[in-house]
Amino acid sequence: MMTFGRLRALTVTVVWGLALAAWSPPVFAQSGEPSAADMETARTLYQEGKQLSEQGNLAGALEKFKAAHALASTPVTGIYLARTHESLGHLVEARETCLSILRISVQPDETARSAEARTDAANLARALEPRIPSVVVRVEGVDSGVTPNVTIDGQALPPAAIGLIRKVNPGDHEIKASARGYYETSERVSLREAESKELTLTLRAAPPGTVPPPTPSATTAPAAPPPVRPTRTGMSPMAVTGFIVAGSGAAVGSLSGLLAIQKASDLEGDCTNNQCPPSSHSDVDSGRMFGTVSTVAFGVAAVGLTVGILGLATQDDEPEESQQGVTPWVGLGSAGMRGVF
């Protein structure tokens, strides 16, 4: 026969389970916002960038502002990055950074500095547009049906962009043209701000039976980049399943625990010295059943919570197509989870 004392002890376990249920909800809250560590690091990098800029080390300041903006991505870090690009003559990058600032969502608690940075970015973007020089590259000497390869400072132009305006930064640029069966040719061009130039490169066919020297832009295809694993846009199936199981277990455990506590409370008037009369045995048995179910359910919730946290910690290392799944099971006096991890 189960004594009232054992039933009371069982309710203590239930109370701890309810505490677990109360603690669990924050774990489910997921946010794409930068973490506190990201923000604090960004502030440090931002201050270091300002100091380097004041010392005249614009190249060093640029790297600091790039890192700060990558971590925090705020209008303030963005406008400092844009202005540093401009000071270094990177007008294309400066304008693109300004435009990216205007695409950042306005936050409800946005500061006056951020609002001012947005205005500055819009003004700077408009001012930079007419200052950016351009070049038009045409290729002659190739047979019809032959697609030439054109690079500007080592960066390949898409075939559809050959012969059209290409925006570049002010300064000197090396332009190369090549094609299979032709000798490579190159020429340097210097552009000032707001200047536009047209350049025609003529290719010479190689004698039959000879192979022109290979070049990265002509006969040799560029090295293929390493395969990129698909990235996730949300939590992994393992994490989602774990948190669902944790939430379900906590809900069942909470309900059963409350029923067990209610039974124990009802028996306090009938039971003395931890002994209950025969007429209360059915209530004692019911309380014991609810307590056992509550304990098992909270055990399942704890396992699910562990699986969910592990899923969050390892989701970046999991291929998106991996088949993961977790299924909880509950038996008489026991519980667990089975699945593929």
N, C-alpha and C positions, 0 to 999 in steps of 0.2 A: 504493500500500500504506500502510495506516495504521500509524504507529509506535507503540511502547509509550508514548512521551512524550505523544503526543496523547491516548491513552486515559487516561493519568494526569491530564492537564489536565482532561479531561472529568469525572473523578470529583470534582474541586474544585467544579465547578458543582453536582454532585449533593449534595455536603455542604452547600452553601449552601441548596439546596432543602430538605434535611432540617431545617435550622435554621428555615426558614419554617414547615414542618409542625409543629415543636415550639412555635413561637410562636403559631400560629393558634388552638388550643383556647380560650384566654381570651376571644377575640372572640365565641365562640358563647355564652358564659355571659351570660344576660340575667336581670335581676332587677327586680322592681317596687318594691324598697326605695328610699328617698330617697338621692340621691347625696351624696357628701361635701360638695359645695358647698351643697346644700340643708340638710344638718345644721348646717354651720358658720353659715350665714345664720340659721337658726332659733335657734341659741344666742344670736346677737347680738341678734336681735329680742326674744327672751325676756328677756334682761337689760335691754334698753331699756324693755320693758314694765314690769318690776319697778321700775325707777327712777321711771318716770312715775307708777306707782301709789303709790309711797311719797311722791311730791311732791303727791299729791292730784289729778293729771290722769287721771281714770279713762277719759275719752273717748279720750285719746291712748293710754293703756295698752291699751284694748280693741282698737284697730287693730293694735298691735304683736303682741298675743297671738293675734289672728285670723290674721295673716300667719305667725307662728311655727308655729301649729298646722296651718295649711294645708300648710306645707312638711314638717314632721316628723311631725305627728299622733301624738304620744306622750301617755300619761296625764298626764305632768307639765305639758306645755303646755296640755292640755285642762282640767285642774283650775283653772289660773290663769285661763283664758278663762272658765270657768263662774263662778268667784267674782267676776270683774269684771262679768259680765252681772248677777249677783245684786245687786252693790253699786249698779248703775245702775238697778235696778228691772226689768230684763228677765228676769222669772222664767221665762217660757216658753222663751226661748233658753237660759237657764242650765240648766234641767232637761234640755232636749234635748241640750245639750253633755255633760252628765253621762252620759246614756244612751249617747251615741256613744262615750264613753270605755270603757264596759263592753263595747262591741262590738269593741274593738281586740284583736287576738290577743295572747295572752301569749307573749313571746319567751323562748327558753331562757336567755338571758343578761340577763334583765330585772333592773334594779337594785331595791334596797329602796325608793328614792324612788318608782319607778313603781308598785310594789306598794301602797305607802301611798296614792298618788294614786288608784288604783282603789278602795280602801276608802273614801276621802274622797268620791269621786264617787258611790258607791252610797248613802252616808249622806246626802249633799246632795240627791240625787234624791228620796229618800224624804221629806226634810224640806220640799222645795219643793212637792211635789204638792198638799198641802192649802192652801197659801198662794196658789195661782194663782186669781184671780177668774174669773168667767164671766158671760156675758150671753146671753139668749135673745131673738132679734129676730123679731117676727111682723109681717106686712103684711096690712092690711085695705083694703077699698074697691075691689078689682080684681075684674073678672068672672071667672067660672070659665073655665079654659082659658088665662088670661093668666098668664105667669110673670114675677113681679117681679124686679128686679135690686136686690141689697142689697150695700153696701160698708161695711166698718169701717175707718176711717182710710185709705180709698182702696183697700183690698184687697177684691176681690170674693169674696162667699161663693158656693160652689156651690149651685145651686137646691135640691138635696137636703138641704143643711144649714140652710136657712132654717126657723126655728121650733125649732131644736134648740140645745143648749148649745154655746156658742163660748168657748173658753178665750182670755183676753187678759191683757195685763200690767196691773198696777195703774196708775191714772191716768185722765186724761180721754181720751175717744174720741168721734170724730164718726161717726155712723151715718146713711147715706143710703139711701133707697128710691126706685125709679122703675120705670116700665113704659111701653111704647109706648102713646101716647094718653092718658097721665096726667101730671099735674104732679109734678115731683120734690119730695120732702120730706126733711128731715133733722132730726136732734136730737143733742145732745151728752149723754153720760152719763159720770159719774165713778164709778170703782170702787176700793174699798180692797182690801187683801190679804184673800183668803178670802171676799170678798163675791160674791153672786150677784144679778143683777137681770134682770127681764123688761121688754122694751120693745116697744110696739105702734105702728107707723107706719101712718097712714091716707092713702091716695092719693086725690086728687080727679081725676075725669075731666075732660079738656079739652073745651071746647065743640066740637060737630061742625064740621068745616071748618077748625079751627085746629090749628096744630102747636106743641106745647109746646117751650120752649127746649131745644135739644139739650144733653145732659150725657154725660160719659164712661160713666156706668153705665146710661144709659137708651137714647136713640135712636142714639147713636154707638158703634159697636163699637170696642173698644180696638184700637190699632194692632197689627198682627200682628208678632210678633218676627221678626227675620231668620232665614232658614232655617239650620238647624244641620246641618252636614255630619256624616255618621256617623263616629264615632270608632272607631279600631281597638282591638281587645282583645289584639292580639299583633303580631308583626312582619309587614311587608308582604310580598306574594308576591315582590317584587323582592329583598328582603333574604333571605328564606328560600331562594330559588333560588340566589342568589349564594353563600350559605354552604354549601349542599349541594354546589354545583359545586366550591367551594374545598376542602371536605373530601374529595370524591371524587378531585380532582386531586392533593391532597397524599398520599392513600393510594396511588394508582397510582405517583406519582413516587417515594415512599419505597420501595415494593417494587422498582421497576425500578432505582432508584439503588443499593439494597443489592446487587442482582444484578450491576450494573456494577462496584461496588467489589469484590465477590467475584471477578469475572473478572480484574480488574486485579491482585488479590492472588495469584491462581493463576499469572499470567503472570510475576510478578517473578523466579521461579527460571529461566524459560526464555529471557527476553529480556535482552540486555545492550546497553549503550550505546543504549538506546531502539530497538533493532532486534530483531525476533522471527523465528524460523525459519519456513519454510513450514508445518511441521506445526502451528504455533500460530495460523495465520492465521484459522482458523474461530473460535477462541476470541476473537481480537481483534475479528473482525466481530461476534460475539455481544455482546461488551462494548460495542462502539460502538453497536449497536442498542439495548441496554438503557439506555445513557447518553442516547441521543437521545430515547427514549420518556420517560425520567425528566425531561429538560429540558423537553420539550413539556408533560408533565403538570403540572410545577410552574408553567409559564407559564399554563396554564389555571387552576390553583389561585390564582395571583396575580390574574388577571382576575376570578375568582369572588369572591375576598376583597374586591376593590375595589368590585364591584357590590353585594355584601352591605353594606358600610359605607355606600355611597351610598344604598342602600335604607333603612337605619336613619336616616340624616340627613334624608331627604326624605319619610319615610312619613307624617308629620303633614300634609303638603301634598298628598297624593295622595287623590283620591276613592276610596272603598272599592270602587266598582264598576269601577274602571279595569282594563282587561285588560292585565296585565303578564306577561311570561314571558321566560325566558332559556334558550337551549338551547346547550350546548357542542358543539363539533365538533373532531375530531382527524383530521388527515391525515398523510400521509407527510412528516415533517419540518416540519409546520406545525400550528397549532391556533388556535382562536378561539371566539367566542360569537356567537350571533345571537338576536334576539328583539325584543320591543316594550317600551320603557321609558316 
